[in-house]
Amino acid sequence: MTDKKKIIRKVEDYSEVMRHEHSTNNFFKSFIAKPKNIKVDIQDKDENIILVLRQHLITQVKDLVVLLAAILIIPGLLSFSGFLSILPNEFMSAFNIFWIVLSFGLMIQSFLMWFFNVYIVTDERVIDVDFKSMIYRNISSAKIENIEDVTAKTTGPLAAIFDYGTILIQTAGEKTQFEFDHVPQPAKITKLINELILEEEREKIEGRTN
């Protein structure tokens, strides 16, 4: 009987994309190739994470600008309207403290939503980690062998300039479509997933599957 663990190939052996990528442990990047210290709850013992993705940082600028504008403009509008002037000094101080805490909390929430909403590609499957809050997250996955189609979609001049887009993955699994939204280097990601699909087919032909 063939032992898959003894003859399993490294991703660099069959992926041109990963052959040119350096391993990194910088967790704050949007494109993390071959990470060494990242694990997920549903990861199998012999399953290797190849790529971790987040939305491109440039896509967060719009949300950050809107948030900062709200933080700065709303108190000014309230002051200009005269609403704050009718409040006692104690309430003014409480309002200022409340607004600082709220603003800080919204900025932290925005960062956490970006940081923990990740898309993961392993040598066995694709994984979508949908982070809602510190107490709730949803993890969906599909085996590489069940992927039927992979498409990269880039929309708008900003996406073309900064090289980001959405990856659409059609599968034959329980969840029939995965979307990796606004991720960097979409063409490279599409090529990688297609390389993984071809490797899965080779494993079956050569009898390297369990």
N, C-alpha and C positions, 0 to 999 in steps of 0.2 A: 504493500500500500504506500502511495506517495505521501510524504509528510510535507504539507504546505509550509510549515514554519521553517523547515530547513532550506527550502529553495525559493522562498519569497524574495522578490526583488525590491531594491530601494527605488523610491520614486524617481531619482535622478537617472536610473537605468532606462526608463521608458518615457519620461516626460522632458521634452525640450524646454518647456517653460520653467520647471523647477531646477533644471540643470544650470540655469543662468541666474537663479535667485539665491541670495545668501540667507542663512538662518539668522533670525533676530528674536530677541526677547523684549523688544520695545513694545510694551502693551498699549501704548497710546497712539500707535499708528493706525491708519485705516486699511493698510495692506500688510499683513504680518505673514511672511513666508516661513515655512518649516519651524514653527515655534517649539522650544524645548520644554517649557514649563507651563503650558496651558493644557488643562484637562476639562472635560465635560462629564456630567453625571452619567450619561448614557453611553459613554465611550467603552468599547470592548477592550479586553486585555491586550490583544495583538493589533489593535486599530491605531493608526498613526495620523495625527492631525497634520495636514499639509499646508493649509491656508486658513487664516482667520481674517474676516472682512468686516469693516464698518462702513457707514455712509461717509463719503468723501468730506473732508473737513470744510471745504468751500461751501457745501450745502448747508452747513450750520451757521454761516455768517448771517444769512437773512433772518433766521430765528433770533439770533443774538442781538442784531440791530433792533428788531422790533421790541424785544424784551427790554433792552437798555433804554429805548425811546420811551416806553411805557413807564419805566421806573423813574425817569427824569422828568417827563412831561406832566404826568398825572398830579404830583404834588404841586407843580407850578400852576396848573389849571385850577386846582382847589383853592390855592392861595389867591389867585387872580379873581376868582368868583366871590371871594369874601367869606367862604364857608369856614375856613380855618380860623379867621379872625374873631368869630363869634364864640369860639370854644374857649373854656378856661385854660390857663397855662398848664394845669395838670393834664388835661386831655390832649393838649398840643404835644407835650412830651411823650405821652403814651402813644399818640398817633405816629410820631417820628420813630419811636422804637419799633412799633408794629410794622411800619413800612420798610425799615431796614431789614428786619427779620424776614418779612415776606419776600423782599427782593432777593436776599441771599438764598432763601429756600428755593425760589423759582430758578435761579441760576444753577444751583446744585442739582435740581431735578432735571434741567435741560442737559447738563453734563452726563448724569447717570443714564438718561434715556439713550444718549449717543453711545456711551461707553459699553453698556451691557446689552444693547440690541446688536447682536453679532450674527454673521453668517459663517459657517464653518464647512470646509471641504476636507474630508479625510480620504484615506486610500480605500474606504469601503462605502462611504455615503456622503450626502450633503445634509447639513443640519442648520435649521433656522431657530435661533434663540430669540424669542419675542418677550422683551422685558417690559412689564407693566408697572411694577412697583417693587420695593424691597421684599414684599411678602408674596408676590405673585409673578410668575413667568411661565411662558408656554414654549415647549421645545418640540419641534416637528423634525422628522428626518425621513430620508428616502435612500434606499440602497442604490449604489452606482449602477448596478445591473438592471434596475427598474427605470432608469432614465431613458425616455424616448426621444426627447428633443431639447436642445439648448439654443437659446437665442439671446443676442445682446442688442439692446435698444438704447440709442443715444439721442436725446431730444434737446434742441436749443444750442445756441452758440456758446453759452457758458460751459455746457457739458462737453462740447467739442474742444474748447480751449484747455480745460482742465482734465480732460480724458476720464470722464466718469459716465456711468449709465446704469441701466437696470438689466439684470440677467433673468430671463424667463426660463424656467425649467419644467418641462412636462414629464410626468412620471406615470407609471402604471400602479403605483402604490395607493395607500389609503388616502393620502393627500395628493391630489393629481397635479397641482401646480405650486411651485415655489417661486418667490420673487425676491431677488437680492437687489434692493432699491438703492440707487445712487452710489454704487460702489466704484472704486477707482479701477482703471485698466480693464474694462469689460471684455475687450477682445482677447486679452491674455487669459482671463478667467474662463471664458468660453472654450478656448483652445485647451486649457488644462483639463477641464471636465471631459472633453471629447477624448483626450489622451487616456484618462482614467477608464472611460467606457471601453476603449480599444484594448486596454490591458485586462479588463475583466473578461472580455471575449477571448483573449489569448489564454487566460487561465483555464477557461472551460475547455478550449480546444486541446491544450496540453495536459489537461487533467490535474491542474494545480489547485483546484477548488476542493473544499471539504465535502 
